[in-house]
């Protein structure tokens, strides 16, 4: 069955009430309830997606900063300048 808009379902409910087709109302009411729940789920998914996109952009920016910090440290760190005394190191690791 194709998805229908809630407004279409409510129009059918109004027609059923107008024509005194009370037997159709429970089914149409349930269909409207299901359509409303689907709509709410989509809205929740959309808001969750907006949060995920925002979080992705924040993480991407943080990664960029960390990469530039790493490049700066690698450029300014000369391993040969680091002096250490071999006596300070344990014999076995």
MODAWO-V570066 format. One record per run of one state. SS is the DSSP state (a for helix, b for strand, c for the rest). FROM is the first residue (numbers start at 1). LEN is the number of residues. If there is no record, write none. Layout:
SS&FROM&LEN + SS&FROM&LEN
//
This chain:
c&1&5 + a&6&13 + c&19&3 + a&22&55 + c&77&2 + a&79&3 + c&82&4 + a&86&3 + c&89&5
//
